[in-house]
């Protein structure tokens, strides 16, 4: 049986509502694909005062993930959809508020930054479940959730540039027109079917089936495979800072989700 759950990731109450519906179903979640993606030229802040694009693509994705994790199968999978555009923000700051102010003069930057944050977050969560990093409070409910889900596989994925997914539904009419009719003809774009194959690989690949572990890794390419992450994309000092700043913005420190020093 397939159950459809709808919610707006721009609104915290709807994120929490989706989690409540999952809990009511009473069945463990086998796979969570965090595919939220919006690219807006607007600098309108989200509910936590952070740029809307960063809020939807990263902040509330992290919220959803941490709230869903207790309801996941012990050997489930989590896929964070990132983007190769993370390479454009080698100077990306872990300060979400600072990146929000930068969006006022560089509106397209927020999308790339949000995907860099997802790449950092996927690696950080993988380190936590693997025990190579720890929370500040080892006896917190969050720490117990991690122990209960130490075998969950966490992967970052770049599905490629798929212009037919409605990514620019919040953008202006010119870009929307290009995305709908022009970009699909370009050689640098990816078809929806190819994108789905990459999602499938990131969601199912194991050491036994493909000869490589995807846990804590970045999957991209055609055919899909684990790819090297650029230096700034695996800066775990910044990844830890983004994690803690995000946890504070979401009010999850009291639940024990803050990292240790």
C-alpha angles and dihedrals in degrees: 000000000000119000119196118214120187130197144148111245090204089070122065093205090058092049089053089045092055090052090050090054091050089051091050091055088064095212127114118251111242098186135020116188110189097207098154110143133165130156113196130175088209120101092207110144123237127230095286092049093258125125110283095238092053090044095054099036098042120001100051091036088061090047092052092047096051092046093047095045095081088056096049128107110262089245097036128134133241121194121190111200107223128164139231084241087084084084089069094064104055086148092053111150123222086219103100092192092053092050089050091057091048088057089069091071099022105039095171092053093075093068093053091045092050090054092047087053090052091051090051092045094051091053092045094050089047089054090051096050090045092050095239089119130029142210120246092245111047092186096052124115088249092057090052090050089054092049090050091051102038090129097055111120115227121194138172117221136196104197092185130247105313107178095185097068099085093251092149098047087123094046130092125282096257095057091042089054092050092049093050102044112011112033095054087066094054121101093229094063128090128225120239090246092054090048090053091052089056091050089050092052093050090047099049112020117117136175088256097050103040104015096247138078116237095193109126090357138116118244120200143130138066109303090028118243142148109286134194116265118225116248097258090048091061098041097133094187089063091039090056091048093051089049094053094043090050092047090052093048089051093047093239099128092095089055088059101253096128116108124242121250 
